[in-house]
Amino acid sequence: MYILESFFIAFSMYSKIPVPRVEWQEKNMKYAMCFFPAVGMVSGVFEVVSGMLLLRAGAGAFLFAVVMTLLPVLVTGGIHMDGFMDTLDALGSYGDREKKLAILKDPHTGAFAILGLCCYLLWSVAVWTEAEADMLPVIGCGYVISRALSGLSVVTFKAARDTGLASTFQAAAVRKRVRIVMIVLILMFSVLSLVLDEKMGAASVLAGLLSFLYYRSVCDRQFGGITGDLAGYFLQVCELAMLTCIVLAGRIL
C-alpha cells in the first residue's frame, strides 16, 4: 500500500494530474522519488500524441510550437519553471553563497527571472517550429531521462541546507535503492532513444549528461549543494538542451 502512496506523493508534488491525497509519512516517502520519472513519462506521452495529432491535422508551425512548449508546463503546473526562475535570480545577483540561498527562498520575482523566462520560452518555441514527427518519440524519452537524472541528483548530491524540498526527499528516501532505480531508468530510456534513432538518440543522451555535469558544477561552486529550486532549474535546462540537440541532429546529421 505504501508503494501506491509513494506514487500518489510523486504525482501530487510534481504534477497537476489529479490523484488521491495521502499523508506524508516516513514509510510512504521512502520510494516517492522513484516515481518522479513517471511524471516525465506522462509528459512525454502527451507531447508525442499531441504533436502527432497536430501535425496530422495540418497545424501551422507556430501553433504546433506553442502547444508543445506549454504542454509540459500544464502537466507540471510550473513547479520546475519556478525553480528555474528563482535560480536565475540567485545566479544573477553575483552574491556570495548565503545571499544566493536567501534569494532562492525569496518569494519575489526579480528581473533576471523574467528575462530568463522570456528567453527560455522564445528559444523553446523557435526550436519546436523546426521539429518533425519522427523526432517526437526521442523527445518523449527525454522527459523521463531528465527526471531520472534529477532524481539521481537528489539522492547523490549534498544538500545545500537542512530544510527545504530536496532535503525532505533526501532524508526520507532509501538512497541506495532509489539511486539504482534512477540509473536503470536512465539506461533503459537512453537505449530506447538510440534504438528509435541512433543520431538523435545519441544527441539527446549527450545533451542530458552534459547538462547534468553543468548542474553538478553549479550546485557545488555556487550554492554548496542541491536545493529543490536547483533541481527545477536543472530539469528545465536539461529538457531544453535535449530538445535542441535532438532537433539539430535530426535536421543536420
N, C-alpha and C positions, 0 to 999 in steps of 0.2 A: 504493500500500500504506500509506503513512504517513497518508493521509486516513482510512482504516479504523482505523488505530491511534489516531488522534485521537478518533474516535468511541468506541472502547473506553475511552480515558482518561477522557473526559467521563462515561460511564455508570458506570465503576468508582469514580470520585471522588464523583459526586453522586447515586448511586442504589444500591439494593441488588439491582438486576437483574443476574443472572449474565452476565458477558461474559468473553472470554479476557483474561488478564493480559498486558500489554505493558510493556516498559521505557520509562520516561520519558526521552526524548531531545529535543534541540533541534528536530529535524525534525518529529517527531510531536506536539510540544507547540504548534506554531505555530497550528493551527486547532482545538485541543481545545475552546476556548471557544465556537466556532461550533455545537457540538453540545449545549451546555448546554440551550438551549430544547427540544431533542428529548426530554430527560428530562421537561420540563413537558408535552410533547405526550402522552407515555405516561401521566403522572399524569392529564391531562385526559381521555384516553380511558377510563381506569379509572373515573374519577369519573362520567362520563356513562353508561357501560354499567352499572356497579354501581348507580347511582342509578335508572336506568330499570327495572332488574330488581327492585330493592327496592320501588319504587312500584307496579309491576305485580303484585308478589306480595302487596301489601297490608300491607307492613311498617308498624309504628307510627311516628309522627313522631320519637320519641326514639331508637329503634333506627336509623332512617334517618340521623338527625343524627350519632349517634356513629360509625357506619360511615364516613360521608362525611368526618368530621373526622379519623379515624385513617388513612384510606387514603393520603393524601399523605405522612404520616409513615412509613408502612410502605414506600412506594416509595423514599423518600429515605434511610431509616434514621435520620432525625432530625438529619442534619448541619446543616441550616439552623436548626432549632429550638435546637440547641446554641449557634449564633452569636447567636440571639435572646436566649437566657438570659444568655450572657456579657455581651452589650451592656447588658442591663438592669442587671446588677450594676455595670458600669462607670459608666453614667449615674446610677445611684442613689447612687454614692459622693460625688458633687459635688466630686470632687478635681480637681487640675489635669490637664493633658493627659497627662503622663508617668504619673501614677497610674492614669488610666483605661486607658491602653495596657497597663500592667502587669497590671491586673485582667483584661483580655481574655486574657492569656496564663496566668492563674492557673487550674489545673485544678479548684479547689474551687468549689462552688456556694453562692452566698450567698442571703440572704433575698429580695432583690429579684427574683432569677431564679425562685425558687419561686412567689412571689406573682404575678409576671408570667405564668408558665406557666399557673397555675390560672385566672387571668383570661382569658387567651387561649383556652384550651380551652373554658371556660364560654361565652364570647361566641360562639365558632365553633359550638358545639352549639346555642346559642339561635337563631342566625341560620339554621342549616341546618334547624331544625324548621319554619321559615317558607318554605323553598324549595319550588318546584313543578317538575314535569317540563319545562315549556317554558323554564325558566331554566338548565337543565343545560348545553346547548351553549354558551351565552355564558360561563358559569362555566368550562367546559373551556378556552375560548380564553384565559382569564385566566392559566392556568398557563404558557402559552407566552409571553404578553406580559410577565409578571413576570420570567421568567428572561431574556428578551431585554433588558429594562431593566437587570437585574442585570449581565448580560454587557457591556452598553454601559458601565456604570459602571466595570467592571474595566479596560477599555481606554481610558477617558477621564479618570477621576478620578486625582488624585495619590495615591500610596501613602503611608500613614502611617509606614511603616518599610520598611527594605530587606530584611527577611526575612518569611516567612510565606506562606500560600497565595496571597493576592491578588497579592503581589509576584512570586511564582514564575510565575503565569499571565501577569502583565503583561510580565515580562521575555521570556517565550518567544513571546508572541503577535505575529503580524503585525498590528499595531494597526489600520491603515487598513482592511484587508480585513475583519477581524473586526467593526469598527465598522459597515461597510457592511452586512454580513450581519445584524447585530443590528437596524439601522434598518429594513431591508427586512422582517424578520420582525415587528417592532412594527407597521409599517404594514399588512402583509398581514392579521395577525390582528385588528388594530383594525377594519379594513374588514369582515372576516368577522363580527366581533361586531355591527357596525352592520347588516349585511345580515340576520343572524339575527333581531335585534330592535333597532330604532332607539333606543328609550328605554333599554333595559337595556344595549345596547352602548355608548351614549354615557356612561352612568353608570359602566360598567366602565373605559373609557378615561380618563375624568376622574379617577377614583379612583387609577388607576395612575400618571398623570402627577403628581398632587398628592403621592402617596407618594414619587415619585422626587425631587421638589423638596425635600420634607422630609428625605429621606435625604441629599441633597447638602449641605443645611444642617448636619445632624448631623455628617457626616464632616468638613466644613471647620471648623466652630466648636468642636466638642467634641474631635476627635481629630487634626486636622491632615491628614486624608487617609483613604483607604479601607483596610480590612483584610478578611480572609476572614470574620471574625465579623460585621463590619458589613454585609457583603453578605448573610449569612444573616439578619440582623436585618431588613434591608430586604425580603427575599423574603417573610418571614412577615407583616410589616406590610402589604405590598402585596397579598398574596393575601387577607388578611382584610378589608382595606379594599375591594377589588374585589368580594368575595363580598357584603359588607354592602350596598354601593351597588346591586349587581345585584338583590338581593332587595328592597330598599326601592323601587327603580324599578319592579320587577315588581308589587309589592303596592300602591303608592300612585298611580303615574302612569298 
